[in-house]
Amino acid sequence: MGLMLASCASRVPPNGGAKDTEAPVIVSSEPDSAALNFQGKKVRFTFDEFIDLKDGGTGIVISPPLSIPPKYVVKGKTLEITFEEKLDSATTYSIILGKSITDISENNPFPTKTFAFSTGPVIDSLQMSGNVTDAYTNKAVKDAVVMLYPTLDDSLPYKKLPRYFARTDASGNYQIEAIRAGEYLAFALSDANSNFLYDQPDEQIGFLANPIRIDSNKTSGISFRMSPEKAKRQRLIKKEFELPGKITLKYALPVESLELKDYSGNAQTIYPEFNIDRDSIVLWLKPAQTDSLNLICISKSLGQEKIDTLNYLPGQLRRKATVKKRNTSKVDTLLHFTNNLETGKIRPTENLELISNHPSKLKNRDQVYWVIGKDTTKAQFIESEDRFTFKTQVKVPSELGNKAVLVMMPGAFEDIFSIQNDTTKTAVNRFVEDDLGLLDFRIKSADSTSTFILELFTSKGKKLYSKQVKPGTPVVIEGLVPGSYSARIIEDLDQDGSWSKGRFSDRKQPERIRPYLGEITIRAGWDLELEWDLNAEKKLSVK
């Protein structure tokens, strides 16, 4: 008898009547829920209305996982699941039915429910639940896989499928059901390729330091903090050619120095733009005279030298944004500037910093001047040499007033693509002391020898301050613009001055990051004193 896939037919309800807002309901199943000694190859669920199967059934979860994916077929009101491999003996299987199933009239999703059966004389009924968070952001991780292994083989997440698993919801919560009593190794995995193995360099992993014993009816509050593994050796993770002249490289470890050569050994002029951790670099290259370049990229990190090849196709620099019908891409090829102003003002001791989107240099300094009231003043620059750079500092006149404007006429700057700036006007005012606030942090910890990293962020998430601190030592941050701020503490266990990822192979958890839980509101002319008692805060429940 032929089988009919869900997409083969469409049943349309008659016109008129109230809109269907009810989700489908299971009216029967084969075998029955909690059935014992199941030896069949198929499981059927019959609903009270016609159903559809979305996304090929990816919202259906079967635990323990199967080596060969089952086949899902919808016939009217019935979902049929056919196993393509022999099920393990004396094993409890759970099928979690979720959002892949909808009714055919209004696409009302079926609520998540678990159906369990056993291939032996006993059905297991223990549960484990908890939460998964990102170790760096402390945010919940959706669709992470939490896995249990009934043996203490350390190679498990690399080589073997778990015995039990469940996926996290949007709040990072999970619940594994139908577990047999015993001792397990537990892991959380981002599982980018959905194969239940830890085999991708970008996958995040979380793990419990010790095996967990599950022998009560419900084991709850078992939480994981996930991070990518801290690399032991340097490697190039990702390379992107975003637009002519721009290459982005992502490395596993911070890069101390970088150089490019072509295959003939000639060094290529590059303008590197490192991120704060020096593991992500934007390379800017002058337009090449050829259509392609085969480049050798040499990076040095922690005494290691890594050589990679880059096949670069510079093409022609487009002056305007390009829009394609099927694949829309907007390329920013005009030269423009941002600055270090906050709410249009600058701090008393700072210079105005012009930050270009491409490496550029000052070509005609006479084309840059201040307009203060009705007077004009030639701009003065702070520079060590005539070179391409991303940042140019301009001295702020001492007589700066409320109507001061820095004017950059066309041709004042030129970038590596020989593109010049258009007319740009920047209004600048200066903060006075009473416009700004001060934050005085007092950090308390039971362990006075611990080293922490204190970080302060604006309400928009920009990092303003990062410094290693010791408990009991006052931390004073001056010159803060009035507004709301957030802070966090990194427990710098290896004392390297930065957050360290976990490493499962060495059983090292990622360094804990703890956000400040109170409000930080800076007011003009006020000093804010805050005591941060790390002993009084409830720590995250990571085993």
C-alpha positions in Angstrom: 0.0 0.0 0.0 1.4 3.4 -1.0 2.2 6.0 1.7 1.1 9.7 1.3 3.5 12.4 2.5 2.2 15.4 4.3 2.8 17.7 1.3 1.0 15.5 -1.2 -2.5 16.8 -0.4 -4.2 19.8 1.0 -7.6 19.6 2.7 -9.5 22.8 3.0 -12.3 23.3 5.6 -15.6 24.6 4.3 -16.2 28.4 4.2 -17.9 30.0 7.1 -18.0 29.3 10.9 -15.8 30.4 13.7 -12.0 30.4 13.2 -10.3 27.3 14.5 -8.0 28.3 17.4 -7.6 24.9 19.1 -4.4 22.8 18.8 -4.7 19.2 17.5 -5.3 16.6 20.2 -4.1 13.0 20.2 -7.0 10.6 20.5 -5.1 7.3 20.2 -1.6 5.9 19.7 0.0 2.6 18.7 1.4 1.4 20.9 -0.3 2.9 23.9 1.6 5.4 26.1 3.9 3.6 28.6 3.7 0.3 26.6 6.1 -2.5 27.6 8.0 -5.1 25.5 7.5 -3.1 22.3 9.0 -5.0 19.3 7.5 -3.1 16.3 9.1 -0.8 13.7 6.4 1.8 13.6 4.7 4.2 16.0 1.4 5.9 15.1 -0.4 8.9 16.6 -4.0 9.7 15.6 -5.3 13.2 16.1 -8.8 14.7 16.3 -8.3 16.7 13.1 -6.2 16.7 9.9 -2.6 17.6 10.6 0.5 18.8 8.7 4.2 18.2 9.4 6.5 21.3 9.2 10.2 21.4 8.6 10.5 17.7 7.9 9.8 16.8 11.5 12.8 18.6 13.1 10.7 19.5 16.1 10.2 15.8 16.9 12.9 14.6 19.3 13.6 10.9 20.0 15.7 9.9 23.0 18.0 7.9 23.1 19.0 9.3 19.7 19.0 7.0 16.6 21.9 6.5 14.3 19.6 6.5 11.3 16.9 9.2 11.3 13.3 7.7 11.2 10.8 8.4 8.5 7.9 10.6 9.2 4.7 10.3 7.1 1.3 12.0 7.6 -1.8 10.3 6.4 -4.8 12.5 7.1 -5.2 12.6 10.9 -2.4 10.2 11.5 1.4 10.7 12.0 3.4 7.5 11.3 7.0 7.2 12.5 9.0 4.3 11.0 12.3 3.3 12.6 15.1 2.5 10.1 17.2 0.6 12.6 16.6 -2.1 15.3 15.8 -0.5 18.6 18.0 -1.4 21.6 16.6 -4.1 23.9 15.3 -3.4 27.4 15.4 0.3 26.7 12.9 3.1 27.4 12.4 5.4 24.4 10.8 8.8 24.7 9.3 10.7 21.7 8.8 14.4 22.2 6.2 15.8 19.9 6.3 19.5 19.4 5.8 22.5 17.0 6.5 20.4 13.9 2.9 19.2 14.1 0.1 21.7 13.2 -3.5 21.4 12.2 -4.1 21.8 8.5 -6.7 24.6 8.7 -5.1 27.3 10.8 -1.6 26.0 11.5 -2.2 25.8 15.2 0.9 24.1 16.7 0.6 21.0 18.8 1.8 21.6 22.4 5.0 19.8 23.4 4.2 16.4 24.9 6.3 13.3 25.7 5.3 9.8 24.7 7.3 6.9 26.2 7.5 3.2 25.6 9.9 0.4 26.5 11.4 -2.5 24.5 11.7 -4.4 27.8 9.5 -5.3 30.8 10.2 -2.0 32.7 9.7 1.6 31.7 12.1 4.1 33.2 10.6 7.2 34.7 13.3 9.4 36.3 13.8 13.0 35.2 16.6 15.6 35.2 16.0 19.3 34.5 17.9 22.6 34.7 19.1 25.5 32.7 21.9 26.3 30.2 23.5 29.7 29.9 26.3 31.3 27.8 29.3 31.6 30.1 30.3 35.0 28.6 26.9 36.8 28.4 25.0 34.9 31.2 22.1 34.7 28.7 20.0 31.7 28.2 21.0 29.4 25.3 18.2 28.2 23.1 18.3 24.8 21.3 21.4 23.5 23.2 21.5 19.7 23.6 21.9 18.4 27.1 23.2 14.9 27.0 23.7 12.0 29.5 26.1 9.1 29.1 25.9 6.0 31.4 29.6 5.4 31.4 32.7 7.3 32.6 34.6 7.1 29.3 36.1 10.6 28.8 36.0 10.4 25.0 32.2 10.2 25.0 31.1 13.6 23.6 33.7 13.2 20.8 32.9 9.6 19.7 29.6 8.3 21.0 26.0 9.2 21.0 24.4 10.0 24.3 22.0 7.7 26.0 19.5 10.5 26.9 19.2 14.0 25.7 16.8 17.0 25.5 16.9 20.4 23.9 16.6 23.7 25.7 13.7 26.1 25.1 13.9 29.8 24.5 14.5 30.4 28.3 17.4 27.9 28.3 15.4 25.3 30.3 15.5 21.6 29.5 14.0 18.4 30.9 15.2 14.9 30.2 12.6 12.2 30.9 12.4 8.4 31.1 15.9 8.0 32.6 17.1 4.8 34.2 18.6 5.2 37.7 22.4 5.3 37.6 25.5 7.5 37.4 26.1 9.7 34.3 28.4 12.1 32.7 26.5 15.2 31.7 27.2 17.7 28.9 25.6 20.6 27.2 26.5 21.2 23.5 25.5 23.8 20.9 25.7 21.0 18.3 26.0 23.1 15.2 25.7 20.1 12.8 23.0 18.2 14.8 24.9 14.9 15.1 25.1 14.8 18.9 28.9 14.8 18.8 31.4 17.4 19.9 33.3 17.6 16.6 33.0 21.2 15.3 35.6 23.9 16.3 32.9 26.6 16.9 30.6 24.5 19.0 30.1 25.5 22.6 30.3 23.0 25.4 29.3 22.9 29.0 30.0 20.0 31.4 29.6 19.0 35.0 33.0 18.5 36.8 31.9 15.2 38.4 29.5 12.4 37.4 25.9 12.9 38.6 23.9 10.2 40.3 20.2 10.1 39.2 18.2 7.9 41.6 15.3 10.1 42.8 12.1 10.7 41.0 13.2 14.1 39.7 16.6 15.7 39.8 16.3 19.4 39.2 18.5 22.6 39.1 21.3 21.0 37.1 22.7 23.9 35.2 25.5 24.4 32.7 27.7 27.3 31.5 28.7 26.9 27.9 31.7 28.4 26.0 33.8 27.5 23.0 36.9 25.6 24.1 40.1 27.6 24.8 42.4 26.6 22.0 45.8 25.0 22.6 47.2 25.8 19.2 46.6 28.8 16.9 44.4 28.3 13.9 42.5 30.4 11.4 38.8 29.8 12.2 37.1 32.0 9.6 38.0 34.3 6.7 35.7 36.7 4.9 36.2 38.9 1.9 33.5 41.5 2.6 34.3 44.0 -0.1 37.2 44.9 -2.3 40.2 45.7 -0.2 38.7 44.4 3.1 39.5 40.9 4.6 38.2 39.8 8.0 40.1 37.0 9.8 39.0 35.2 13.0 41.7 33.3 15.0 41.5 30.8 17.8 44.1 32.7 19.9 45.1 36.3 20.2 47.5 37.4 17.4 50.7 39.3 18.3 51.8 40.2 14.8 50.6 39.6 11.3 52.1 40.0 7.8 51.0 39.2 4.2 53.2 38.0 1.3 52.4 37.0 -2.2 53.7 33.7 -3.6 56.9 35.5 -4.9 57.7 36.5 -1.3 57.0 40.2 -1.7 55.4 41.7 1.4 52.0 43.3 0.9 51.1 46.6 2.5 48.3 46.0 5.0 46.4 48.1 7.5 45.3 45.8 10.3 42.4 46.7 12.6 42.5 44.4 15.7 39.5 43.9 18.1 40.1 44.4 21.8 41.0 40.7 22.2 43.3 40.7 19.2 41.7 37.4 17.9 39.7 39.1 15.1 41.4 41.3 12.6 40.2 43.4 9.7 42.9 43.7 7.0 42.7 46.6 4.6 44.8 46.3 1.4 45.4 48.8 -1.3 43.7 47.9 -4.6 45.8 45.4 -6.5 46.7 45.8 -10.2 45.7 42.2 -11.0 42.3 40.4 -10.8 43.5 38.0 -8.1 46.2 37.5 -5.5 47.4 34.3 -3.9 48.6 35.5 -0.5 50.5 33.9 2.4 49.3 35.1 5.8 51.8 34.6 8.6 50.5 35.1 12.2 52.5 34.9 15.4 50.9 33.9 18.8 52.4 32.7 22.0 55.6 31.7 20.3 53.8 29.9 17.5 54.0 30.8 13.8 50.9 29.9 11.7 50.9 30.1 7.9 47.7 30.2 6.0 46.8 31.0 2.4 44.3 33.6 1.2 43.0 33.6 -2.4 42.0 37.2 -2.7 39.9 38.6 -5.6 40.1 42.4 -5.2 38.1 43.2 -8.4 37.1 46.8 -8.8 36.2 49.1 -5.9 32.6 50.3 -6.3 32.0 53.9 -5.3 28.3 53.4 -4.6 26.2 50.8 -2.8 25.2 47.9 -5.1 21.8 46.3 -4.9 21.1 42.9 -6.5 17.6 41.4 -6.9 18.2 38.0 -5.3 21.1 38.7 -3.0 21.0 42.3 -1.7 24.3 43.7 -0.4 25.2 47.3 0.5 28.9 48.0 0.3 30.1 51.0 2.2 32.8 52.4 0.0 32.5 56.1 0.8 35.0 57.7 3.2 33.3 59.1 6.3 34.1 59.6 10.0 32.7 59.0 13.4 34.2 60.6 16.6 34.6 60.2 20.4 32.0 62.7 21.3 29.3 61.8 23.9 26.1 63.8 23.5 28.0 66.2 21.3 30.5 67.0 24.1 34.2 66.2 24.9 35.9 65.8 28.2 38.2 68.6 29.5 41.5 66.6 29.0 40.6 64.9 25.7 41.3 65.7 22.1 38.7 65.3 19.4 39.3 61.9 17.7 38.2 61.4 14.1 37.7 57.8 13.3 37.5 56.8 9.6 35.8 53.7 8.2 38.7 53.0 5.9 42.4 53.6 6.5 43.0 57.3 5.6 45.4 60.1 6.0 45.3 63.9 6.2 46.0 65.1 2.6 45.3 68.9 3.0 45.3 70.2 6.5 44.3 73.7 5.2 40.9 72.2 4.4 40.2 71.6 8.1 39.3 74.5 10.4 37.2 75.5 13.5 34.3 77.9 13.3 33.8 79.5 16.8 31.1 82.1 16.7 31.9 84.3 13.8 35.7 83.4 13.8 37.6 80.7 12.0 40.7 79.0 13.4 43.0 76.6 11.6 42.8 73.1 13.1 45.9 71.7 14.9 46.6 68.0 14.7 48.4 65.5 16.9 50.3 63.1 14.6 53.6 61.3 14.6 54.0 60.9 10.9 52.2 61.2 7.6 50.6 57.7 7.3 47.3 55.9 6.7 45.5 55.3 10.0 42.0 54.9 11.4 42.2 57.6 14.0 43.3 61.2 13.7 43.4 63.5 16.8 42.5 67.2 16.6 43.5 69.6 19.3 40.4 71.3 20.8 40.8 75.1 21.1 40.9 76.4 24.7 38.3 79.1 23.7 35.8 76.4 22.6 32.2 77.6 23.0 28.8 76.3 22.6 28.8 77.1 18.8 32.1 75.5 17.9 32.1 73.5 14.7 34.9 71.5 13.1 34.6 71.8 9.3 36.3 69.3 6.9 36.2 70.5 3.3 36.3 68.0 0.4 39.7 66.6 -0.1 41.0 67.1 3.4 41.4 63.3 3.8 42.1 60.6 1.3 41.8 56.8 2.0 43.8 53.9 0.6 41.4 53.6 -2.3 42.1 57.3 -3.3 38.6 58.3 -2.2 38.3 61.7 -0.6 35.9 62.9 2.0 32.9 65.1 1.3 32.1 68.2 3.4 31.7 67.3 7.0 30.7 69.5 9.9 31.0 68.4 13.5 29.5 70.5 16.3 31.6 70.2 19.5 31.1 71.4 23.1 33.2 70.7 26.1 32.1 69.1 29.4 32.9 71.1 32.5 33.6 69.3 35.8 30.1 69.7 37.1 28.7 68.0 34.0 30.3 64.7 34.8 30.0 62.1 37.6 32.4 59.8 39.5 31.9 56.1 40.5 33.7 54.7 43.5 33.5 50.9 43.7 34.4 48.9 46.9 34.6 45.2 46.1 34.4 42.7 49.0 35.3 39.1 48.9 36.1 36.4 51.4 39.3 35.6 49.5 41.4 38.7 49.6 44.0 37.1 47.4 41.6 36.7 44.4 42.1 38.7 41.3 39.1 40.1 39.4 38.6 42.1 36.3 36.1 44.9 36.7 34.3 46.1 33.6 31.9 49.0 33.1 29.5 49.4 30.2 27.2 52.2 28.9 23.5 51.6 28.6 24.2 50.7 24.9 26.7 48.0 25.8 29.9 49.9 25.0 32.8 48.9 27.3 34.2 52.0 29.0 36.5 50.5 31.6 38.4 47.2 32.2 41.0 46.7 34.9 42.4 44.0 37.1 41.4 44.7 40.7 41.9 43.2 44.2 39.2 43.0 46.9 39.3 45.8 49.4 41.1 48.2 47.0 39.0 51.2 46.0 38.3 51.5 42.3 37.6 55.1 41.2 36.3 55.8 37.7 36.1 59.5 36.9 34.6 61.6 34.1 31.4 59.6 33.6 28.6 61.1 31.5 25.3 61.1 33.4 23.2 58.1 32.6 22.7 54.4 33.4 25.6 52.0 33.4 26.2 48.3 34.0 29.1 46.5 35.5 30.4 43.0 35.8 33.2 41.0 37.5 35.3 38.3 35.9 36.9 35.9 38.3 40.4 36.0 36.7 41.6 32.6 37.9 44.6 32.4 35.6 45.4 36.1 36.2 45.9 36.8 32.5 43.8 40.0 32.5 41.1 38.7 30.3 38.1 36.2 30.4 39.2 32.6 29.7 37.1 30.1 28.0 36.6 26.6 29.4 38.5 23.5 28.2 36.8 20.1 28.6 40.0 18.2 27.8 41.6 19.7 30.9 38.4 19.8 32.9 38.6 23.6 33.3 35.4 25.5 33.5 35.1 28.9 31.9 35.9 31.8 34.2 32.8 32.9 36.0 31.3 36.3 35.1 29.1 37.9 37.6 27.0 41.0 36.8 26.4 43.8 39.3 22.7 43.3 40.2 21.9 46.9 41.4 21.3 50.1 39.5 24.2 52.3 38.5 23.0 55.8 37.8 25.5 58.5 37.4 24.4 62.1 38.0 26.1 65.3 37.0 28.4 66.6 39.7 27.8 63.7 42.0 30.1 61.0 43.4 28.5 57.5 43.6 29.9 55.1 46.1 28.9 51.4 45.7 29.9 48.4 47.8 29.9 45.2 45.8 29.8 42.3 48.3 30.6 39.1 46.3 30.1 36.9 49.3 26.4 38.0 49.7 25.4 37.3 46.1 23.9 34.0 45.2 26.2 32.2 42.8 25.0 30.4 39.6 24.3 26.8 40.4 26.9 25.2 38.2 28.1 21.8 39.5 
